[in-house]
Amino acid sequence: MSDLPRCPKCNSEYTYEDGEMYVCPECAHEWPRAAAETAAGEAEKVFKDANGNVLQDGDSVTVIKDLKVKGSSLVVKVGTKVKNIRLVEGDHDIDCKIDGIGAMKLKSEFVKKL
């Protein structure tokens, strides 16, 4: 069985490689091999905390470093517990709500799972 990806346009299983491209003989669609590989890598994105534990939506975490809140004089202190996180794509990969501060975006490298 072939391990080549199916055609993204018509879902045909008869794709083949032509240099740096994949080609579908049924609909004549061509797409770069690098794009198919990065799409597969993004689908399997795993979010990890500072200790390497895998994070999931709804987890509770603790902040491991004092974090200044951009645009204000507030600081999120070490040991602040954050409940019910939501994982998102982007530079800051955790959306959450912190008591006394409100909605925040955090980087997973500055938290540890409870």
Phi, psi and omega in degrees: 000142182281143177258017177284148181289155176287159179295128180288344182271310184243359179064028179287144179268359186263037179285157176217162180269140175223090184069240180264015183237154166259143182230139175256119181287341183278318182244000178066021177283137176237141176213150184291144181295324180297323180295322179292323180289320179290326178296322178291324179291324180289329181293336184253026182296129180244130179264129181234149178276188183297333180266359179092006177284141180284130179262149177224161176302138178091354179291162172251139182226166176237138178284134184254002183210145174297128182240122177284139178272119184297132177088004177211178180264006181285153177226134173272115187279157174302137178090357178296127180270135179238123182257153171056061179284160175232127181271134181223161175281150176132186182295312175261114191259010176233124170259134181204176176234124181252130180301131178088346181241314179112205183292135183219158169242131181237157172268140183294341180287348180254016178227160171229146182287140178278000000 
